[in-house]
Amino acid sequence: MALKPLKNGQYKITTRAQAKEALQLMLEKEQAVSELEEKHGIKEMKQDAVELKKAATAYMDEKDITALEFPGKVAKLIRGVDEIWINTREDLRRIPAAAGARTLRSILSREMWMQITKRVVDPEKLDDAVARGDISEDEISDALYEKPRAAYVRVFDD
């Protein structure tokens, strides 16, 4: 029985035998792609492309070049930042902040701090409390929701 794609390109599996066939075909196609990539040097070309981009990026960053134009294209250097609030003294010790940096907690009033922060359960502390017997698993079980994850198939070698 040969699996055939639907009009949208997807497959519909209705039997165990079809699922086995689909996985076998998937492995064969992955192997064929890998062989073609190796035969034609595609893996090396991809790696070369990555290395060329890294080198050009490093050069543009070092020379403070924000854009390079070439036929039909423009390459722009993007310098992003991740904003991290320095909330507590622990953060101040952990984050390499500029001299004179202060914690947000020390700047805000207690009322404002409570308005803009949220308290969340620390799973380790909760486990410790259960282990000490301060609270039982039965008492807290109604407060736990387990969200199922999407299923997936992983193929291993024998």
N, C-alpha and C positions, 0 to 999 in steps of 0.2 A: 504494500500500500504506500503510495507516494503522497507525501504531504503537499498540499497546494496552497499558495498564499491567497488570501481574500483580495478583493479589488483594492482595498486600502493598504495592501502590502503586509498585513498582519496574518498570523495563523490562528486557527481555532483548534485546540486539542480537545478531543472528546473521549479518548480511551487511554488506558495505561500503555498500550503498545504504541500509540501515536506519540505519547510523551517520551518514551524511550527512543523512538525513531527521531524525534525532534532534537533531543540532546545529542544523539550520535551524529546527526547532520551538522549540528552546531559545531561540534568538535572537529569534524572533517573540514568545514569551511574555515574555521580558525586556523587549522593546520595549513590549508591551501594558501591563505592570506600570508601566513608567516613565511612559507616557502617562497612565495612571490616577492615578499619584502626582502628576503635574504638574497634571492637570485638577482634582483635588480638594484641592490644596494640602497633600498628605501630607508631602512633603519639608520644607516650611516648618514644619508641625506637629511633625515629628520634631526639627527643629533647635530650635524653641521649647522643646520638652520638655527637651532637653539643656541649653539655656541656663538654664531655670528651675531645674533640679536643681543646676547649678553655682552659681547665685546663692544658693539655699537652703543648700547645703553651706557656702559661704563665710560666710554669716551665722551659721550654727550654730557653725562653727569659731571665728569671731571672738568670738562672745558666750559660748563654752564651753557651748553647749546640747547635751546628750548625747542627748536624745530629744524629739520633738514628736509629740503624739497628735492625730489628727483622725478623723472618723467612719469607724470600721472599720479604721483603719490606724495604724501608729506608724512614724515615721521615726527611725532611730538613726544618730547620727554615729559612724563607725568611724574610729579613728585607728590605723593600723598602723605598724609599723616593719620595716625590713629589717635583720637582724643581719649585720654585716660584721666578721669578725675582722681585727684589725690584726696581721698575721703578721710583717712585716719592716719595716725602716726605710723602704723605698720606699713601703710602704702607709701608714706614719705621715706621710710627706710628702704623699701623694696624698689621703688621707682627712681631712676636716675634723673631727678628733677633739677631745675635751675636753682642757683643760690637764691635764697630768700623765699623759696616756695613755702606755702602754708597749706595746712589741711583744710578742706571745705568744712569739716566739722568744727574747726576752731574759728571759722569766719561766721558761720550761721548761728542763730539762736537755736535753742533746743526745740522750740515750737516749729521753726522753719525746717530744721533738720528732720523732724518727725513727719512733716508734710511732704517732703520730697524723697524720702527713702522708704524702703519696704523691708520688713523683716521676713526672712524665709527660713524654713526648717534646715538645720544642719544635720544631714543624714548620719554622720558619725556620732554626733552628740545624742541623737535619738537612739541609735543602736546601743550606745554606752548606757543610757538610762534604762533600756530594756534589759541589758545584761546585768546591771546592778539590781534589778528588780523594782526600780522606782515606778515603773509602769509595765503593764503586760502587753504582749502582742495582741491579745484578744481585745483589750480596751481601745487600741488605736487602729485596729484592722478596718473599721468602717471609714476611716479617714484616708485610706490608701486607694488610689485609682491606678490600675495598670492599663496603659494604652498599648494595644497590640501594634507591632511593627509590621510593615509590608513583608510578605514572605518572598524569599528568593532562593534560587538554586545555585549551589557552588559545586563544581566538578573537581574531584581530586584524582590523582594518580593512584593506581592500585597499591 
